[in-house]
Amino acid sequence: MQLNVLFFAQARERAGVSSAILTLPEGACVRDALDALVREHADLAPLRAHLAVAQDGVLVRAADALRDGAELALLPPVSGG
């Protein structure tokens, strides 16, 4: 399956790209996508535990299944005052 991954804020800065195509085997879950993304973009590792992930605009959990052709958005925590 192929996914379009969007990187925002710190995730974009650490990955060095704003988007990427990720290829995973059928039956992959969000955790598998995060594993693959950290392998490809090692600087994402410190953010991994804090990332929220949305699939086609809906927040998903690590064990949730992915859909072929879906858009994944990596959303780092927001800070401010």
VMD Tcl script that draws the C-alpha trace (Angstrom):
set ca {
  {0.00 0.00 0.00}
  {1.06 3.59 -0.53}
  {0.39 6.49 1.79}
  {0.91 10.21 1.37}
  {2.56 11.48 4.56}
  {2.40 15.15 5.56}
  {4.88 16.53 8.09}
  {3.99 19.59 10.17}
  {5.97 21.97 12.42}
  {8.81 20.19 14.26}
  {8.19 16.98 12.32}
  {8.72 18.85 9.04}
  {11.88 20.50 10.38}
  {13.33 17.22 11.61}
  {12.40 15.21 8.49}
  {13.61 17.96 6.17}
  {10.56 17.51 3.91}
  {6.94 18.61 4.01}
  {5.57 15.41 2.46}
  {6.61 11.92 1.39}
  {5.19 8.78 -0.18}
  {5.45 5.77 2.13}
  {5.09 2.20 0.86}
  {4.05 -0.46 3.38}
  {2.74 -4.02 3.12}
  {-1.02 -4.62 3.10}
  {-2.40 -4.89 6.63}
  {0.03 -2.32 8.06}
  {-1.00 -0.20 11.02}
  {-0.09 3.29 12.20}
  {2.73 1.88 14.35}
  {4.26 0.28 11.23}
  {4.14 3.62 9.44}
  {5.84 5.39 12.34}
  {8.52 2.68 12.50}
  {9.24 3.12 8.79}
  {9.28 6.90 8.99}
  {11.75 6.90 11.90}
  {13.98 4.51 9.93}
  {13.92 6.89 6.95}
  {14.13 10.10 9.02}
  {16.09 9.28 12.19}
  {15.73 12.83 13.53}
  {12.01 12.12 14.06}
  {12.82 9.58 16.80}
  {12.70 12.07 19.72}
  {9.24 13.24 18.62}
  {7.74 9.83 17.98}
  {6.18 9.31 21.41}
  {4.57 12.75 21.25}
  {3.19 12.73 17.70}
  {-0.52 12.67 17.00}
  {-1.36 10.98 13.70}
  {-4.38 11.69 11.53}
  {-5.51 9.44 8.67}
  {-7.58 11.35 6.13}
  {-8.26 14.04 8.73}
  {-9.28 11.72 11.58}
  {-7.00 11.09 14.58}
  {-5.89 7.46 14.81}
  {-4.08 5.27 17.34}
  {-0.92 3.22 16.87}
  {-2.77 -0.09 16.39}
  {-5.31 1.29 13.89}
  {-5.20 -0.16 10.37}
  {-4.08 1.98 7.45}
  {-5.91 2.30 4.14}
  {-4.15 2.23 0.80}
  {-3.98 5.72 -0.66}
  {-4.67 7.42 2.67}
  {-3.14 10.70 3.72}
  {-1.30 10.57 7.05}
  {-0.56 13.79 8.89}
  {2.11 13.83 11.60}
  {1.12 16.39 14.20}
  {3.71 17.27 16.84}
  {2.63 18.76 20.16}
  {1.90 22.47 20.12}
  {3.47 24.74 22.69}
  {3.01 28.36 23.38}
  {1.97 30.81 25.95}
}
mol new
graphics top color blue
foreach p $ca { graphics top sphere $p radius 0.5 }
foreach p [lrange $ca 0 end-1] q [lrange $ca 1 end] { graphics top cylinder $p $q radius 0.2 }
display resetview
